[in-house]
Amino acid sequence: MTVAKPASRPNVPHFSSGPCAKRPGWNPQNLKDAALGRSHRAKVGKAKLKLAIELTREVLEVPADYKIGIVPASDTGAVEMALWSLLGPRPVTTIAWESFGEGWVSDIVKELKLKDVVKLHAGYGEIPDLSKADKNSDIVFTWNGTTSGVRVPNADWIRDDREGLTICDATSAAFAQPLDWPKLDVVTFSWQKALGGEAAHGMLILSPRAVARLESYTPPWPLPKIFRMTKGGKLNAGIFEGETINTPSMLCVEDYLDALNWAKSVGGLKALIARADASTKVLADWKARTPWVDFLAADPAIRSNTSVCMKVVDPAITALSADAQADFAKKLVAAVEKEGAGYDFAHYRDAPAGLRIWCGATVEARDVEVLTQWIDWAFAETKASLAKAA
Ligand SMILES: Cc1ncc(COP(=O)(O)O)c(C=O)c1O
């Protein structure tokens, strides 16, 4: 069956899960006030870094007694800093259901070599039994698994009377999904995700309990300067007021400020979440009328509204080998890319074959709608050329 080529393209054809689409109306001119060529320790530079922290608190609705720091090496840097600085004194529960979560497990077990580790694991499209997480252990998990499109449904499974810390990689959840702050002791994300900022800078948010751990526990392993959050046994408070450990890009800082101001202008966190939900609904409606596509996450309660992962369920395609299915998905995406109608929405390299369409707050629902028309077209074309080759 042939499908006519759609008449129009998305206004912004960017559907990558990171770096994500810039905010609507983004323009390099918006960065003209960047403190370029100035020291980040000068009054002007420090004021911008402090403002980035203050606006993060405002938009993400972070409690006043939580500390917010700008740290090196993007989300990975922030997570590693937390793992290496905080883990060790208690048993650890790791909860992982896709590639990034598994990466943290590997670091905890193989690099930090912690022995008392309970692993709760599920495959792509599913989530482990969260109620099994021991409240006396430190719990490490990802709020939204970017490569499988599965998120935790909520944080009700985390106890208020927990003795351990919860360390949460929220990089593809922040600014698109509600984070339950009282249940979270460490939260990390990077600027490049749901606000469409630039990569390389990470955010590390600490609860008072996480700060107490930092001030009462010294890990037995050496900590590189880039990970050190304490000085003489006390929290290095400067990091959480804009005195970064090393030099940040003031251009990226300006871009993050622009993204945060845009977030405020559209109505703050609630509006950002609604925007992601609206784009995800476009995909749910498309799925409902399209027999060959389905969500990787069968359960809507754990389905992401940012990194939405979908699979091809057409019997002619599912009959193929895993490699051939991956090849089909890549060809389908390449056909859309060639038309300039949508970029970077194929499955993650370690994930099951299919589509991963970013629906975070900077994406417009109407662009997702137009993208689905192009995918319908590309599916028919790719399937036809497969049949021809057979
Ligand atoms: C859940 C998750 N954790 C960590 C990362 C790594 O982030 P970064 O490259 O910003 O360090 C990503 C990137 O996509 C991610 O999705």
PDBQT file of the ligand as one rigid body, heavy atoms in Angstrom, charges set to zero:
ROOT
HETATM    1  C1  LIG A 401      18.780   8.625  31.879  1.00  0.00    +0.000 C 
HETATM    2  C2  LIG A 401      20.056   9.218  31.382  1.00  0.00    +0.000 A 
HETATM    3  N1  LIG A 401      21.116   9.273  32.197  1.00  0.00    +0.000 NA
HETATM    4  C3  LIG A 401      22.283   9.810  31.797  1.00  0.00    +0.000 A 
HETATM    5  C4  LIG A 401      22.435  10.322  30.544  1.00  0.00    +0.000 A 
HETATM    6  C5  LIG A 401      23.754  10.911  30.138  1.00  0.00    +0.000 C 
HETATM    7  O1  LIG A 401      23.579  12.284  30.066  1.00  0.00    +0.000 OA
HETATM    8  P1  LIG A 401      24.754  13.261  29.668  1.00  0.00    +0.000 P 
HETATM    9  O2  LIG A 401      25.243  12.837  28.331  1.00  0.00    +0.000 OA
HETATM   10  O3  LIG A 401      24.078  14.596  29.690  1.00  0.00    +0.000 OA
HETATM   11  O4  LIG A 401      25.813  13.127  30.718  1.00  0.00    +0.000 OA
HETATM   12  C6  LIG A 401      21.369  10.304  29.653  1.00  0.00    +0.000 A 
HETATM   13  C7  LIG A 401      21.506  10.833  28.280  1.00  0.00    +0.000 C 
HETATM   14  O5  LIG A 401      20.663  10.664  27.432  1.00  0.00    +0.000 OA
HETATM   15  C8  LIG A 401      20.157   9.742  30.084  1.00  0.00    +0.000 A 
HETATM   16  O6  LIG A 401      19.104   9.714  29.263  1.00  0.00    +0.000 OA
ENDROOT
TORSDOF 0
